Structures are given as structure tokens and as C-alpha cells.
Amino acid sequence: MLMSILLQAAAAGAGVGLTKLAAGLGAGLAAMAAGLGIGKIGASAMEGIARQPEAGGDIRMAMIIAAALVDAVCLFTIVVCGFIL
Amino acid sequence: MKHLHKILFFVLLTVFIPVVNVYANQPEQKKEGPKEKKLDIRAFILEHISDSYVWHFTKVGEHEISIPLPVILYSKSSGWHVFISSVFHKSPTYEGFTIAEEGKYKGKIVEKDASGKEVRPFDISITKNVLSLLFSSTLLIIIIMGVARSYKKDPLQSKTGFVGFMELFIMNINDDVIKPCVGKEYKKYAPYLLTLFFFVFINNILGLIPIFPGGANLTGNIAITFVLALITFLIVNIGGSKEYWKDILWPDVPIWLKIPPILPVIEFVGIFTKPFALMIRLFANILAGHSIVLGLTCVIFLTVSMGTAMNASMTVVSIFFTVFIQFVELLVAYIQAYIFVMLSAAFIGLARVEPHYTNKEVKI
């Protein structure tokens, strides 16, 4: 059903519409990916701190660095979607 | 998941089996109200985050409050021109130059060359970003040199107050980021890396302050982050030791990875992608932050047409969200500066690698 809607929209010549759909979809997927990635990092950081509270400072710093690196990849996608829009 | 294949089957059914027909609407014509123009959010946000020849503060009634900035141009046909950008208020063209309304050079000064094509002259005007850059650099020099002078006057006394805070800050970056990431030769690269950190941090913070002289989107401008990443790129590759280049072009791996050059090509491309990622990371983070804040502020104006109650509640919601996002942006300002410096330090440390001994070379 989704496929037929997409094909009919494309056939109706809504070239601009499909572009905007793609940009929106891309941005949404990027947000989802960022959430999943940083969620996993946060989860393992929590476990690590729970196991060894003295290492809390080191783990926190490492978590923030890893989160920023994952965030960067998702922001590449957002920038590209902004260009398409 | 036990039943994953069944779930996937049903999902694919919904995608591929046609059940309904759809009819596309005609693309909407641009509707303009009889008296007021519809708020164009994209243009509003783009106008605030891009560079301009005027530092615009606000608009009181019909009167704009802004600082017009000097324009310095060198045109191939007519030589140097220096004037102030408020001339463009009186007439759209001045001495053959005009600000392009649309096209590739939208918002920038162009002139028509002999064949009638729009071309950019050599433009070194003091635009909003340039003025902000000059201001933040001056501020940074005053702060850091002030702190340094306090140490020169009395090096042995423990510092308190602002100087003590700066000592804490600088030594934190030096000891926890630069020393471990660069390795043995950290003292040679520490001046550049510390300057980089404080430059990025102060410009990020200034970009968040809405009042003059803050509020210019400097680190969210890809030209600025490009230059910072370029300098890191040059330092890494020009200062790279012979072992670094050997590891890229002829690494110590099995021969079948080297002769059809798989690994050397990957490593060579990596030389460019790492600073590129540095550039895009900082640019996108800061740009996204500013865009979010601007968009949330627009919500107030968007809901004006929906009645007073809706507007009032959305105003309250918008203000709360904006304040929250500004706090997040403060954190992002620090984290992005930290990450930029940490990665630059790591690249420099990796480039200054010593030759290591393999099993073959150890002779008993």
C-alpha cells in the first residue's frame, strides 16, 4: 500500500513533493539513529558506573565523548537533508 | 525474536499490496494575506544564521535599528572600492555593485562583467561574521594575556578568583586532553591546541548571546570550521613523522592488501575524511542548535492566527523549551570545543608515531 501511494505520487508529477518526503524521512531516520546510538552508550555507561562507582568520572567523560562522535554522524545526515529540502 | 519472519511478512504485505487509490492535490499556490505577509520560517532562520553586510538588531515599527558595516571590494574592472553598506538603502545599485537577490550569490555583492554575467568581486568587507571574529579574538587576547600577566608578575603565589578559574580550566584541558592524546611531544603542540579550544569555546558561547556584540553565528559558518580543520590537517600531515607516512602508504600488512592497493587507498582517503569530519561536526552541531532556538521562537509568531488562548499557551511553552535548549546549547558549546581539540590532539599524536619493532627485527 505504501509502495502504491509512493508510485502514484511520483506519477502525478509531484517532483517537489517527493523531494520533501525524502528529506523529512531522512531527518527522521537520523534522529532515530542518534537516539538508538546514544541510548546504547548511556546504557553501558550506567552499567559501568553501577559496577564500579569510583570509575564514575572517567566513564562519564568517555560516555560524553562517544556520544558526541555518534551525534556528529547524525548531524551530517541532518545537514544533507537540509540541503535537499 | 522468535516470530520475526512472520512480523516482517505482514509489514511487507502492507507496503506492497495496493489497497487504496490516492489523488494528489495540486501544488498549493503561494497565498499572501491581504495585509500581512505569511511568516516564512525558513527565510527567517536562514537570515539569522547567515552572514550579512549589516548587523541588524531589531525593527521598531517601520524603523530598522542596525549597524551598517563597511564594504571593501576589489573589482577587476574598476579597482578598489570602500564604502559603507547603508548606500544600498538609498539605491539598489552603487558604483556598479548590487546585492544579488537570488541565484548562486544571493545576499552577496555582485557586479556585472563585460559579458553581462553576474560575478563576485574580491570581497574583503567587514561583514557581521568578520566583526564578530575580530571582537571575539580581541576578547580572547585580553582575557588570556591578562591571566598570563598575572603569572608573570607573581609566579609563585596561588591564584584566586578569575585567574584561578582560568588556571583550572587551562590545566584541565592541558593535562586531561592534550597530554594523554598527543603523547610525548605535547609541549610543542599545546599552544595551538589550547588556542583552538578557547577560540572555539568563546565563539560558541558568543553565538548564544542574543545581544550585541554576541549573536553572530561564527562557528556555525562552514568557512570558519573549514579553516580550523585545514590548519589541523596541515599540522598533522606536514609534522607527520616518516613512520606515519610509511604506515599509510606501505603498511606492515600481508602483501595481498598492499599490491592491489586496498589498504593504502583507504588510509589515503582517511587523511582527508578525518579533518572533514571535524569540520562538519562542529558546523552542524552549532548550526543545528541555533536553528532549533530560532524555530522555537518562531512558534510564538506562528500561533498568532490561532486565537489568544492558544497563542498565550504556546508562548509559555515556547519560552520554556527555548530556555531548556539554550542550556543544552551551553553544554554543546563546551563539548564540541572539547571534542574538536581532543580529536586534533589524537590525530597529531598518531602522526608523531615512533617506529615500532616487529618480531622480524628483534635479534637475539
Interface residues (C-beta under 8 A of the other chain):
Chain A: M1 L2 M3 S4 I5 Q8 A9 A12 A14 V16 G17 M61 I64 I65 A68 L69 D71 A72 L75 F76 I78 V79
Chain B: T14 V15 F16 I17 P18 V19 V20 N21 V22 Y23 A24 P27 D176 A277 I280 R281 F283 A284 N285 L287 A288 I335 Q336 Y338 I339 M342
